[in-house]
Amino acid sequence: MTQPKSSNFAWQDRDLIAKWKSALDIIDSKGQSVFTELFDYVDPQQGPLNGAIVSIKDLFQVQGYKTQAGSVFINQQLAKQDAAAVALLRAAGASFLGHTNMTELAYSGLGLNPHYGTPDNPIKAGRITGGSTSGGAASIALGIADAALGTDTGGSLRIPAAFCGLTGFKPSQQTVSRKGCLPLSDSLDSVGPIAKTVEECELLWRVLSGVASSADTTKSTDSSPLSQLKIVVPSNFGMNDLDALVEEGFAEKLAQLEAAGVVVERRFIDALEVYKTLPVWQFSAFESQAFYSQDYDLEKADIDPRVASRLARAKTINAEDFQQTQAARKAFIKQVSEAEPNTVFLLPTVAVAAPKLSDLEKDSEYDRLNLLCLRNTSLANVLDGCSISLPFNFQQEPMGLMLTAGNGMDQALFDLAKQLEPIVRG
């Protein structure tokens, strides 16, 4: 396999003020709808992210600013302190340009927002960026930001990364604090980065998880040897209903990996048959409705109708129903961890290429594509695992190849992804 290059981050030794001014110019010319709010410039602290501009999803508290979750009904006070993840990035030297646009309440994988506008895909005009971290991905693809802080409940970091030619990482949930971040689902939410490369995502995750320090940002803390990992393409999940181009592109990348000596199994995974029966929609519906209804009348609030209809589904289940779903999820996690302890699932990140904005005008098509976009990525969230999307282009279409592993395998997944990245990029 090709060995990863030594560290050389784009933000090192840059003129930050000049980059900041350039970013504002891009926002003025073609970055409308990317941000819900811009922040004032603050001299950065010293650290491994010094010089880096990071955009912040509008779910995280940033001291001195409101957090709106892409909504107009949420009425939060100015944050008195940073969210835990924001504080760690700030202490590592990152500079924050603004809160990025998103699907309202993070409740869709498509990235549309009727209140603040919908970001256009910077590399495929007229297409969506994907969501819910739509503005975050767009900010990087436009050259405004070096990285984005976001959340991933069912694919919200990896879907926009795949659609915008970027790398998106969903960590094991417990590795990054969610304190100061508005939730969609306490059960499934993870906090993580979007960036251009695996190495950048790894550095950001190590900062966010508290592992990195200014003195050492590369030392591995995971003892799992790569030789023990089994890369598996499940024959019974994630490979049906693919766009023809996605199917062809994935097959080409698979062939390139195997030609480079990567061993890839293709087999039936029994546990994934159980996964197909889980009512995954209940987690976001039940938990978000419970959270926001404490302070707001959701039936009267000015909410995106497509988000409101999903929130309303919570009324069709009760606490006992949800407890059963939670128990079924725990059983599923146990079954997979016991049957596939060192397995890394290899799949297309998204079953379709980035849809056109015009394709989402009808609610029926919006719902169909939303489910299809979330299908492959949501496995990692329900599994309580970690997952990374590696970008590639096939016939001028940005796509993603996704690696998904079990809980706590984050560093091993990064080590594998760094070896595969040069092959996948081609």
Legacy VTK file of the C-alpha trace (Angstrom):
# vtk DataFile Version 3.0
C-alpha trace
ASCII
DATASET POLYDATA
POINTS 426 float
0.000 0.000 0.000
1.003 3.622 -0.532
2.346 5.240 2.622
0.854 8.539 3.795
2.816 11.738 3.306
4.333 13.645 6.215
2.251 16.357 7.838
1.967 19.614 5.883
-1.210 21.508 6.652
-2.406 24.290 4.348
-2.829 26.772 7.190
0.732 26.546 8.489
2.679 29.829 8.320
-0.076 31.636 6.395
-1.046 35.294 6.558
-4.265 34.780 8.510
-5.528 38.350 8.063
-5.146 38.100 4.292
-6.916 34.731 4.264
-9.714 36.139 6.431
-10.254 39.078 4.055
-10.213 36.721 1.071
-12.833 34.544 2.763
-15.111 37.550 3.292
-14.727 38.489 -0.374
-15.775 34.986 -1.426
-18.805 35.147 0.861
-19.824 38.475 -0.688
-19.450 37.207 -4.251
-20.762 33.638 -4.109
-21.106 32.502 -0.521
-24.607 33.714 0.267
-26.661 31.113 2.153
-23.493 29.455 3.469
-23.555 31.248 6.843
-26.377 32.212 9.172
-24.091 34.641 11.049
-20.520 35.920 10.732
-18.199 36.404 13.704
-15.786 39.227 14.443
-12.095 38.527 13.937
-10.222 37.502 17.100
-6.463 36.970 17.296
-5.937 33.202 17.595
-4.191 31.341 20.359
-1.066 29.314 19.641
-1.509 25.649 18.792
-1.609 23.058 16.005
-4.573 24.823 14.353
-3.004 28.282 14.390
-3.821 29.875 11.044
-6.745 27.562 10.307
-10.200 29.000 9.653
-12.932 26.692 10.929
-16.620 27.230 10.260
-19.025 26.280 13.048
-22.369 24.577 12.477
-25.254 26.614 13.888
-25.774 24.070 16.666
-22.731 25.013 18.752
-22.501 27.790 21.297
-19.894 30.405 20.427
-19.308 32.972 23.156
-21.067 36.245 22.376
-23.370 34.868 19.676
-26.757 33.174 19.434
-27.250 29.568 18.388
-30.262 29.100 16.109
-29.983 25.563 14.652
-30.885 26.977 11.250
-34.257 28.091 12.617
-36.153 31.308 13.227
-38.256 30.092 16.153
-35.432 29.323 18.587
-34.825 32.302 20.860
-31.568 31.677 22.659
-29.609 34.296 24.551
-26.073 35.241 23.552
-23.827 32.372 24.596
-21.845 33.102 27.750
-19.243 30.485 26.888
-18.129 28.286 24.026
-19.429 24.789 23.508
-16.876 22.221 24.684
-15.826 21.345 21.117
-15.519 25.008 20.142
-13.410 25.731 23.225
-10.984 22.938 22.337
-10.615 24.180 18.766
-10.090 27.746 20.001
-7.438 26.609 22.484
-5.679 24.758 19.647
-5.383 27.997 17.667
-8.360 27.822 15.299
-10.111 30.973 14.080
-13.897 30.985 13.649
-15.509 32.828 10.760
-19.179 32.204 11.479
-22.115 29.906 12.136
-22.866 27.864 9.037
-26.256 27.216 7.496
-27.853 23.797 7.907
-31.048 21.842 7.598
-33.318 23.241 10.310
-32.681 21.377 13.586
-30.271 19.127 11.606
-33.296 17.051 10.622
-32.492 15.922 7.053
-29.606 14.622 5.007
-30.285 16.969 2.086
-29.323 20.396 3.464
-32.256 22.561 2.351
-33.290 25.539 4.476
-36.283 27.812 3.680
-35.278 30.464 6.240
-31.665 31.219 5.317
-31.570 29.840 1.791
-29.965 26.643 0.538
-26.244 26.646 -0.313
-25.484 25.726 -3.899
-22.947 22.948 -4.389
-19.653 24.769 -5.101
-18.341 22.045 -7.399
-21.620 21.003 -9.094
-23.773 24.056 -9.731
-27.481 23.473 -9.289
-26.911 20.470 -7.020
-27.365 20.233 -3.258
-24.403 20.147 -0.900
-26.073 17.525 1.262
-26.892 17.900 4.918
-27.452 18.578 7.473
-24.013 20.240 7.662
-24.619 21.947 4.312
-22.971 25.302 4.972
-19.973 23.663 6.595
-19.139 21.597 3.522
-19.854 24.518 1.196
-17.548 26.800 3.191
-14.605 24.447 2.607
-15.396 23.676 -1.030
-15.611 27.421 -1.760
-12.211 28.038 -0.188
-13.661 30.099 2.662
-12.732 27.713 5.481
-10.124 25.022 6.018
-12.447 22.821 8.038
-15.920 22.679 9.522
-17.193 21.604 12.917
-20.462 19.731 12.629
-22.644 16.956 13.905
-23.618 13.589 12.471
-26.851 11.870 13.526
-27.356 9.775 10.416
-24.723 11.018 7.995
-24.669 14.802 8.368
-20.878 15.056 8.142
-20.268 12.329 5.577
-23.078 13.049 3.085
-22.066 16.683 2.414
-18.418 15.625 2.371
-19.174 13.088 -0.366
-21.224 15.559 -2.409
-18.598 18.315 -2.133
-15.380 16.352 -2.721
-14.287 16.433 0.926
-13.444 14.101 3.806
-15.998 13.705 6.599
-15.472 11.852 9.875
-18.115 10.647 12.327
-16.333 9.671 15.572
-17.418 7.207 18.207
-19.934 9.288 20.135
-18.176 9.327 23.491
-14.864 10.613 22.114
-16.047 14.210 21.574
-18.137 16.178 24.069
-21.568 17.421 22.964
-21.809 19.954 25.806
-23.086 23.261 24.458
-24.415 21.694 21.268
-28.136 21.610 20.477
-29.228 17.986 19.992
-31.239 16.177 17.385
-30.927 12.753 18.992
-29.035 12.152 22.229
-28.766 8.512 21.227
-27.239 9.037 17.783
-25.581 12.487 17.672
-21.804 12.663 17.250
-19.605 15.749 16.936
-16.892 15.719 14.296
-15.070 17.457 11.423
-15.219 17.924 7.691
-11.915 18.798 6.026
-10.029 18.209 2.805
-7.893 15.239 3.844
-7.834 12.303 6.229
-4.820 13.753 8.021
-6.631 17.044 8.626
-9.691 15.228 9.969
-7.473 13.135 12.213
-5.787 16.205 13.690
-9.146 17.886 14.258
-10.567 14.772 15.930
-7.530 14.460 18.177
-7.969 18.091 19.230
-11.714 17.615 19.760
-11.230 14.419 21.740
-8.593 15.999 23.952
-5.853 13.651 22.752
-3.817 16.204 20.811
-1.547 18.796 22.336
0.566 21.446 20.713
3.587 19.233 21.382
2.318 16.006 19.829
-0.586 15.716 17.416
0.354 12.560 15.553
1.132 9.828 18.068
-1.331 6.948 17.898
-3.112 5.806 21.055
-4.667 2.728 19.473
-2.908 -0.625 19.652
-5.078 -2.434 17.079
-2.770 -3.595 14.263
-4.045 -2.998 10.754
-3.358 -6.636 9.942
-6.260 -7.631 12.196
-8.819 -5.506 10.353
-11.106 -7.179 7.826
-12.506 -4.975 5.074
-15.919 -6.272 4.039
-18.426 -5.171 1.417
-21.756 -6.505 2.760
-23.667 -8.328 0.047
-26.963 -7.725 1.845
-26.784 -4.042 2.750
-26.059 -0.717 1.120
-25.449 -1.932 -2.419
-28.988 -1.921 -3.810
-30.799 0.997 -5.481
-27.525 2.688 -6.396
-27.314 5.305 -9.120
-25.656 3.739 -12.158
-22.743 6.174 -11.874
-22.306 5.485 -8.156
-22.322 1.742 -8.794
-19.744 2.076 -11.576
-17.583 4.476 -9.595
-17.579 2.285 -6.490
-16.734 -0.810 -8.558
-13.809 1.016 -10.155
-12.422 2.110 -6.780
-12.873 -1.392 -5.387
-10.880 -2.796 -8.297
-8.142 -0.211 -7.747
-7.910 -1.080 -4.050
-7.600 -4.780 -4.787
-5.048 -4.143 -7.535
-2.990 -2.278 -4.916
-3.026 -5.322 -2.652
-5.918 -4.442 -0.365
-7.850 -7.557 0.645
-11.604 -6.971 0.419
-14.177 -9.597 1.356
-17.668 -9.700 -0.095
-20.102 -11.609 2.052
-23.503 -11.776 3.698
-23.591 -10.167 7.172
-26.287 -11.802 9.296
-26.498 -8.951 11.819
-27.399 -6.456 9.116
-30.632 -8.322 8.527
-31.598 -7.292 12.067
-30.623 -3.693 11.330
-33.076 -3.532 8.447
-35.949 -4.146 10.881
-35.045 -1.355 13.329
-37.320 1.739 13.225
-34.325 4.091 13.146
-36.535 7.140 12.508
-37.820 6.936 16.091
-34.571 8.182 17.627
-34.554 11.636 16.043
-38.330 12.048 16.095
-38.871 11.079 19.725
-35.774 12.717 21.206
-35.865 16.002 19.277
-39.572 16.462 19.907
-39.010 15.843 23.617
-36.150 18.355 23.761
-37.652 21.274 21.839
-41.196 20.906 23.171
-39.892 21.786 26.642
-39.535 25.443 25.589
-41.575 25.832 22.399
-45.010 25.029 21.037
-43.854 23.089 18.001
-47.313 23.062 16.424
-47.373 26.883 16.325
-43.689 27.532 15.661
-42.484 28.710 12.251
-40.693 25.501 11.239
-39.786 24.160 7.819
-42.894 22.047 6.980
-40.694 19.128 5.954
-38.985 19.198 9.338
-42.260 19.741 11.203
-43.790 16.665 9.590
-40.887 14.543 10.784
-41.130 15.951 14.313
-44.841 15.136 14.315
-44.074 11.452 13.820
-43.106 11.327 17.492
-46.811 11.434 18.316
-47.263 7.989 16.785
-45.124 6.294 19.443
-45.035 6.338 23.239
-42.248 5.965 25.781
-42.695 2.206 25.981
-42.395 1.866 22.199
-39.207 3.900 22.239
-37.704 1.886 25.093
-38.227 -1.251 23.026
-36.453 0.364 20.093
-33.557 1.366 22.329
-33.297 -2.190 23.633
-33.333 -3.565 20.094
-30.522 -1.202 19.166
-28.398 -2.347 22.111
-28.937 -5.955 21.090
-27.924 -5.112 17.522
-24.718 -3.404 18.673
-23.840 -6.422 20.820
-24.528 -8.849 17.973
-22.292 -6.974 15.534
-19.465 -6.432 18.035
-19.402 -10.144 18.855
-19.818 -11.454 15.301
-17.651 -8.856 13.506
-15.150 -7.548 16.099
-12.500 -6.347 13.638
-14.650 -5.733 10.583
-14.568 -2.483 8.641
-17.597 -2.167 6.382
-16.821 -0.704 2.965
-19.696 0.980 1.108
-20.531 3.901 -1.144
-21.081 6.823 1.229
-24.295 7.772 -0.545
-26.358 5.662 -2.936
-26.905 8.580 -5.326
-24.913 11.406 -6.831
-25.752 14.865 -5.487
-29.392 15.518 -6.499
-30.387 18.639 -8.372
-32.212 21.248 -6.308
-35.014 21.075 -8.858
-35.445 17.347 -8.163
-36.511 18.104 -4.581
-39.511 20.325 -5.260
-42.042 17.540 -4.687
-42.367 16.291 -1.112
-42.551 12.676 -2.264
-39.225 12.926 -4.090
-37.675 14.846 -1.202
-38.659 12.067 1.204
-37.454 9.301 -1.118
-34.058 10.869 -1.726
-33.611 11.819 1.915
-34.077 8.208 3.006
-31.770 6.963 0.265
-29.059 9.484 1.118
-29.161 8.547 4.811
-29.382 4.780 4.353
-25.719 3.798 4.209
-24.375 6.449 6.557
-26.896 5.905 9.374
-25.523 2.415 10.010
-22.538 3.859 11.897
-24.765 5.975 14.149
-27.063 3.125 15.105
-24.012 0.891 15.551
-22.466 3.512 17.882
-19.370 3.244 15.737
-17.026 5.478 13.782
-17.037 6.153 10.054
-15.125 8.144 7.457
-15.988 9.170 3.906
-13.098 9.420 1.443
-13.699 11.575 -1.650
-13.199 10.607 -5.272
-14.455 11.743 -8.656
-16.012 9.517 -11.287
-16.982 11.008 -14.628
-16.951 14.506 -13.099
-19.263 13.459 -10.252
-18.034 13.894 -6.659
-18.608 10.734 -4.617
-17.516 9.108 -1.395
-16.141 5.740 -0.373
-17.054 5.025 3.246
-15.295 2.956 5.902
-17.325 2.103 9.020
-15.981 0.402 12.149
-17.111 -0.373 15.674
-17.057 1.815 18.757
-13.616 2.923 19.878
-11.863 1.961 16.643
-11.403 5.604 15.617
-7.603 5.655 15.505
-7.406 2.299 13.739
-9.895 3.622 11.182
-7.769 6.717 10.602
-4.655 4.587 10.181
-6.447 2.483 7.575
-7.974 5.502 5.836
-4.566 7.171 5.505
-3.259 4.094 3.715
-6.255 3.853 1.388
-6.645 7.575 0.662
-3.981 7.843 -2.088
-5.509 4.869 -3.901
-9.061 6.173 -3.617
-8.122 9.653 -4.811
-6.317 8.083 -7.768
LINES 1 427
426 0 1 2 3 4 5 6 7 8 9 10 11 12 13 14 15 16 17 18 19 20 21 22 23 24 25 26 27 28 29 30 31 32 33 34 35 36 37 38 39 40 41 42 43 44 45 46 47 48 49 50 51 52 53 54 55 56 57 58 59 60 61 62 63 64 65 66 67 68 69 70 71 72 73 74 75 76 77 78 79 80 81 82 83 84 85 86 87 88 89 90 91 92 93 94 95 96 97 98 99 100 101 102 103 104 105 106 107 108 109 110 111 112 113 114 115 116 117 118 119 120 121 122 123 124 125 126 127 128 129 130 131 132 133 134 135 136 137 138 139 140 141 142 143 144 145 146 147 148 149 150 151 152 153 154 155 156 157 158 159 160 161 162 163 164 165 166 167 168 169 170 171 172 173 174 175 176 177 178 179 180 181 182 183 184 185 186 187 188 189 190 191 192 193 194 195 196 197 198 199 200 201 202 203 204 205 206 207 208 209 210 211 212 213 214 215 216 217 218 219 220 221 222 223 224 225 226 227 228 229 230 231 232 233 234 235 236 237 238 239 240 241 242 243 244 245 246 247 248 249 250 251 252 253 254 255 256 257 258 259 260 261 262 263 264 265 266 267 268 269 270 271 272 273 274 275 276 277 278 279 280 281 282 283 284 285 286 287 288 289 290 291 292 293 294 295 296 297 298 299 300 301 302 303 304 305 306 307 308 309 310 311 312 313 314 315 316 317 318 319 320 321 322 323 324 325 326 327 328 329 330 331 332 333 334 335 336 337 338 339 340 341 342 343 344 345 346 347 348 349 350 351 352 353 354 355 356 357 358 359 360 361 362 363 364 365 366 367 368 369 370 371 372 373 374 375 376 377 378 379 380 381 382 383 384 385 386 387 388 389 390 391 392 393 394 395 396 397 398 399 400 401 402 403 404 405 406 407 408 409 410 411 412 413 414 415 416 417 418 419 420 421 422 423 424 425
